[in-house]
Amino acid sequence: MNIDFREIATATMVLFAVIDIVGSIPVIISLRAKFGHIQSEKASLVSAAIMIAFLFVGEEILKLVGIDANSFAVAGSFVLFFLALEMILGIRLYKEDKATSASIVPIAFPLVAGAGTMTTLLSLRAEFYSINIIIAILLNIILVYLVLKSSAKIEKALGENGLNIIRKVFGIVLLAIAVKLFAANVKGLFA
């Protein structure tokens, strides 16, 4: 089976940093405020399915449509950039099409299983056994589910001012991640 606890721990920590579900709490709370309800189970299961599927067929799908991993990551950096701008400036750029919940878009994709996560999965696959990466994905999905399920309690504990401060701080962090993802991959477009 090739189960290696060191690989699982490393992949779990890397995915935790990239998914950044704790940093996404302000986004989740604002989405819950817009839609009134987030289907935690559905969002978690769809996120897991997207990540596991992409782990095995992602590179082939990108090659099939003529997109390399660098282009995919640069596109993902733009999505993260605009999400960060919404958080920092308190503006709304994303216009949803009469959605009744925020479970699949934008929570499952691109918030949890976004371009940064997909690119990371391709990188991890080059280094680790797939079974260890799948276990790391599942561990992260459990944490995602817990955060989604308890977002109302988290909101109550932080209060309106606490949420605004966290939203701005994590907006800046998300902006920095977007810039880093762009900078790390834009060179590959011209190589």
KOLSEDREN-255095 format. One record per residue: x, y, z of N, C-alpha, C in turn; residue in one letter. Coordinates in steps of 0.1 Angstrom, whole numbers, padded with zeros to 4 digits, always signed. Layout:
N
XYZXYZXYZA
...
This chain:
191
+0008-0012+0000+0000+0000+0000+0009+0013+0000M
+0021+0012+0005+0030+0023+0005+0026+0035+0014N
+0019+0032+0025+0014+0042+0034+0026+0047+0042I
+0029+0060+0042+0041+0066+0048+0035+0077+0057D
+0036+0077+0070+0031+0087+0078+0038+0100+0077F
+0051+0100+0073+0058+0112+0071+0053+0119+0058R
+0050+0112+0048+0044+0117+0036+0030+0123+0038E
+0022+0115+0046+0009+0120+0049+0009+0133+0057I
+0018+0134+0067+0019+0146+0075+0024+0158+0067A
+0034+0156+0058+0039+0166+0050+0028+0171+0040T
+0021+0162+0033+0011+0165+0023-0001+0172+0030A
-0004+0167+0042-0015+0173+0050-0012+0188+0053T
+0000+0190+0058+0004+0204+0062+0005+0213+0049M
+0010+0208+0038+0011+0216+0026-0003+0220+0021V
-0012+0210+0021-0026+0212+0016-0033+0222+0026L
-0031+0220+0039-0037+0229+0049-0033+0243+0046F
-0021+0245+0043-0016+0259+0041-0022+0265+0028A
-0023+0256+0018-0028+0261+0005-0043+0263+0005V
-0051+0254+0011-0065+0255+0012-0069+0266+0021I
-0061+0268+0032-0063+0279+0042-0077+0281+0046D
-0084+0270+0050-0098+0271+0054-0100+0281+0066I
-0090+0281+0075-0091+0290+0087-0091+0305+0082V
-0082+0308+0072-0082+0321+0066-0094+0325+0058G
-0101+0314+0054-0113+0316+0045-0126+0318+0054S
-0125+0318+0067-0136+0320+0076-0144+0333+0073I
-0137+0344+0071-0145+0356+0067-0153+0355+0054P
-0147+0348+0044-0154+0346+0032-0166+0337+0034V
-0164+0326+0041-0175+0317+0044-0187+0324+0051I
-0183+0332+0061-0193+0339+0069-0201+0349+0060I
-0194+0356+0052-0201+0365+0043-0210+0358+0033S
-0205+0346+0028-0214+0338+0019-0226+0333+0026L
-0224+0329+0039-0236+0324+0047-0245+0336+0049R
-0240+0348+0051-0249+0360+0052-0257+0363+0040A
-0250+0361+0028-0257+0363+0015-0268+0353+0012K
-0265+0340+0015-0274+0329+0011-0282+0323+0022F
-0278+0326+0035-0285+0321+0046-0282+0307+0050G
-0276+0299+0042-0273+0286+0045-0262+0280+0036H
-0252+0273+0042-0242+0266+0034-0244+0251+0037I
-0244+0244+0026-0245+0229+0028-0231+0223+0030Q
-0228+0222+0043-0214+0218+0046-0210+0205+0041S
-0219+0195+0042-0216+0181+0037-0214+0181+0022E
-0223+0188+0015-0222+0188+0000-0209+0195-0004K
-0206+0207+0002-0194+0214-0002-0181+0206+0001A
-0181+0199+0013-0170+0190+0016-0168+0178+0007S
-0179+0172+0004-0178+0160-0005-0174+0164-0019L
-0180+0175-0024-0176+0179-0038-0162+0184-0038V
-0157+0190-0028-0143+0194-0027-0134+0182-0028S
-0137+0172-0019-0129+0160-0019-0129+0153-0033A
-0141+0152-0039-0142+0146-0052-0134+0153-0062A
-0135+0166-0062-0127+0174-0072-0112+0172-0070I
-0107+0172-0058-0093+0171-0055-0088+0157-0059M
-0095+0147-0055-0091+0133-0058-0091+0130-0073I
-0102+0135-0079-0102+0133-0094-0091+0140-0101A
-0088+0153-0096-0077+0161-0102-0064+0154-0100F
-0062+0148-0088-0050+0141-0085-0046+0131-0096L
-0056+0124-0101-0054+0113-0111-0054+0118-0125F
-0063+0127-0128-0065+0130-0142-0063+0145-0146V
-0059+0153-0136-0057+0167-0138-0047+0171-0148G
-0035+0165-0148-0025+0169-0158-0029+0165-0172E
-0036+0153-0173-0040+0149-0186-0051+0158-0192E
-0060+0162-0183-0071+0171-0187-0065+0184-0192I
-0056+0190-0184-0050+0202-0188-0042+0201-0202L
-0035+0190-0203-0028+0187-0216-0038+0186-0228K
-0049+0179-0225-0059+0177-0235-0065+0190-0241L
-0067+0199-0232-0072+0212-0237-0061+0222-0240V
-0049+0218-0239-0037+0226-0243-0033+0236-0232G
-0036+0233-0220-0032+0242-0209-0022+0236-0200I
-0011+0243-0197-0001+0238-0189-0004+0242-0174D
+0003+0235-0165+0000+0238-0150+0003+0253-0147A
+0013+0259-0153+0016+0273-0151+0005+0282-0155N
-0001+0280-0166-0012+0288-0171-0024+0286-0161S
-0027+0274-0157-0037+0271-0147-0035+0279-0134F
-0023+0278-0129-0020+0285-0117-0021+0300-0118A
-0017+0306-0129-0018+0320-0131-0032+0324-0132V
-0041+0317-0139-0055+0319-0139-0061+0319-0125A
-0057+0309-0117-0061+0308-0103-0057+0319-0095G
-0045+0325-0098-0040+0336-0090-0049+0348-0092S
-0055+0350-0104-0064+0361-0107-0077+0360-0099F
-0082+0347-0098-0094+0345-0090-0092+0349-0076V
-0081+0344-0070-0077+0347-0056-0075+0362-0054L
-0069+0368-0064-0066+0383-0064-0080+0390-0062F
-0090+0387-0070-0102+0394-0070-0110+0391-0057F
-0109+0379-0052-0115+0375-0039-0109+0384-0028L
-0096+0385-0029-0089+0393-0019-0093+0408-0019A
-0095+0413-0031-0099+0427-0033-0113+0429-0027L
-0122+0419-0029-0135+0420-0023-0134+0421-0008E
-0125+0413-0002-0124+0413+0013-0117+0426+0018M
-0107+0430+0012-0100+0442+0016-0108+0455+0015I
-0114+0457+0003-0120+0469+0000-0135+0470+0003L
-0140+0458+0007-0155+0457+0010-0164+0460-0002G
-0159+0456-0014-0167+0457-0026-0171+0443-0030I
-0180+0443-0040-0185+0430-0045-0183+0430-0060R
-0174+0421-0064-0171+0419-0078-0178+0407-0084L
-0179+0397-0076-0185+0384-0080-0200+0385-0080Y
-0206+0383-0091-0221+0384-0092-0226+0369-0095K
-0233+0364-0085-0238+0350-0087-0251+0350-0095E
-0253+0339-0102-0265+0337-0111-0276+0330-0103D
-0283+0337-0096-0295+0332-0089-0293+0319-0081K
-0281+0318-0075-0278+0306-0067-0286+0306-0054A
-0290+0294-0050-0297+0292-0038-0289+0289-0026T
-0276+0285-0029-0267+0282-0018-0253+0284-0023S
-0243+0285-0014-0229+0287-0018-0221+0275-0016A
-0227+0263-0018-0220+0251-0015-0209+0247-0025S
-0213+0247-0038-0204+0243-0048-0195+0254-0053I
-0202+0265-0057-0194+0277-0061-0199+0288-0052V
-0190+0295-0046-0175+0294-0047-0168+0286-0036P
-0175+0279-0027-0168+0272-0016-0161+0260-0021I
-0167+0250-0027-0160+0238-0031-0150+0242-0042A
-0154+0250-0051-0145+0255-0062-0149+0269-0064F
-0139+0279-0063-0125+0277-0062-0119+0279-0048P
-0128+0281-0037-0122+0284-0024-0114+0272-0018L
-0120+0260-0018-0113+0249-0012-0104+0242-0023V
-0111+0237-0034-0104+0230-0044-0101+0240-0056A
-0094+0250-0054-0091+0260-0064-0078+0257-0071G
-0074+0267-0079-0062+0265-0088-0049+0262-0079A
-0048+0269-0068-0036+0267-0060-0036+0253-0054G
-0048+0248-0050-0048+0234-0045-0045+0224-0056T
-0051+0227-0068-0049+0217-0079-0034+0217-0083M
-0028+0229-0084-0014+0229-0087-0005+0222-0077T
-0009+0224-0064-0002+0217-0053-0003+0202-0054T
-0015+0197-0058-0017+0183-0059-0009+0177-0070L
-0007+0185-0081+0002+0180-0092+0016+0179-0087L
+0020+0189-0079+0034+0189-0074+0036+0178-0064S
+0026+0175-0055+0027+0165-0045+0028+0151-0052L
+0020+0150-0063+0020+0137-0070+0033+0133-0075R
+0041+0143-0079+0055+0140-0084+0064+0135-0073A
+0061+0138-0060+0070+0134-0049+0065+0123-0041E
+0051+0122-0039+0046+0112-0029+0037+0102-0036F
+0035+0091-0029+0025+0081-0033+0011+0086-0032Y
+0003+0082-0042-0011+0087-0043-0019+0084-0030S
-0017+0072-0024-0025+0069-0012-0023+0079-0001I
-0010+0083+0001-0007+0092+0011-0013+0106+0009N
-0014+0110-0004-0020+0123-0008-0035+0122-0005I
-0041+0111-0009-0056+0109-0007-0059+0110+0008I
-0051+0104+0016-0053+0105+0031-0052+0119+0036I
-0042+0126+0030-0040+0141+0034-0052+0149+0029A
-0057+0146+0018-0069+0153+0013-0081+0151+0022I
-0083+0138+0026-0094+0135+0035-0093+0142+0048L
-0081+0142+0054-0079+0149+0067-0082+0164+0066L
-0078+0170+0055-0081+0184+0053-0096+0186+0050N
-0103+0177+0044-0117+0178+0041-0125+0177+0055I
-0120+0169+0064-0127+0168+0077-0126+0182+0084I
-0114+0188+0083-0113+0202+0089-0122+0212+0082L
-0122+0211+0068-0131+0220+0061-0145+0219+0065V
-0150+0206+0067-0163+0204+0071-0166+0210+0085Y
-0157+0208+0094-0159+0213+0108-0160+0228+0108L
-0151+0235+0100-0152+0250+0099-0165+0254+0092V
-0169+0248+0082-0181+0251+0075-0193+0249+0084L
-0193+0238+0092-0204+0235+0101-0205+0245+0112K
-0194+0250+0117-0194+0258+0129-0192+0273+0126S
-0194+0277+0113-0192+0291+0109-0201+0301+0117S
-0213+0296+0120-0222+0305+0128-0217+0308+0142A
-0212+0297+0148-0206+0298+0162-0193+0307+0161K
-0185+0305+0151-0173+0313+0149-0177+0328+0148I
-0187+0330+0140-0192+0344+0137-0196+0351+0150E
-0204+0343+0158-0209+0348+0171-0198+0351+0181K
-0188+0343+0181-0176+0344+0190-0168+0357+0186A
-0166+0359+0173-0158+0370+0169-0165+0384+0169L
-0178+0384+0166-0185+0396+0166-0183+0404+0153G
-0190+0414+0150-0190+0422+0138-0176+0429+0136E
-0171+0435+0146-0158+0442+0145-0146+0432+0143N
-0147+0421+0151-0137+0410+0149-0137+0405+0135G
-0149+0403+0130-0150+0397+0116-0144+0407+0106L
-0147+0420+0107-0141+0430+0098-0126+0430+0098N
-0121+0430+0110-0106+0430+0112-0100+0417+0105I
-0106+0406+0108-0101+0393+0103-0102+0393+0088I
-0114+0398+0083-0116+0398+0068-0105+0406+0061R
-0102+0418+0067-0092+0427+0061-0078+0420+0061K
-0075+0415+0073-0061+0408+0075-0060+0396+0065V
-0070+0388+0065-0069+0376+0056-0071+0380+0042F
-0077+0391+0039-0077+0396+0025-0064+0399+0020G
-0056+0405+0029-0042+0409+0026-0033+0396+0024I
-0036+0386+0033-0029+0373+0032-0032+0366+0019V
-0045+0366+0015-0050+0360+0003-0044+0367-0009L
-0043+0381-0008-0037+0389-0019-0022+0385-0021L
-0015+0383-0009-0001+0379-0010+0000+0365-0016A
-0009+0356-0013-0008+0342-0018-0011+0343-0033I
-0020+0352-0038-0023+0353-0052-0011+0359-0059A
-0004+0369-0053+0008+0374-0060+0019+0364-0060V
+0021+0356-0050+0031+0346-0049+0028+0335-0060K
+0016+0331-0061+0012+0321-0070+0014+0326-0085L
+0011+0339-0087+0013+0345-0100+0028+0345-0103F
+0036+0350-0094+0051+0352-0096+0058+0339-0098A
+0053+0329-0091+0060+0316-0092+0057+0309-0105A
+0046+0312-0111+0042+0305-0123+0042+0313-0136N
+0043+0326-0135+0043+0335-0147+0056+0333-0155V
+0067+0330-0148+0080+0327-0155+0079+0315-0165K
+0071+0305-0160+0069+0293-0168+0061+0295-0181G
+0054+0306-0181+0046+0309-0194+0055+0313-0205L
+0066+0320-0202+0075+0325-0212+0088+0317-0214F
+0089+0305-0207+0101+0297-0208+0101+0289-0220A
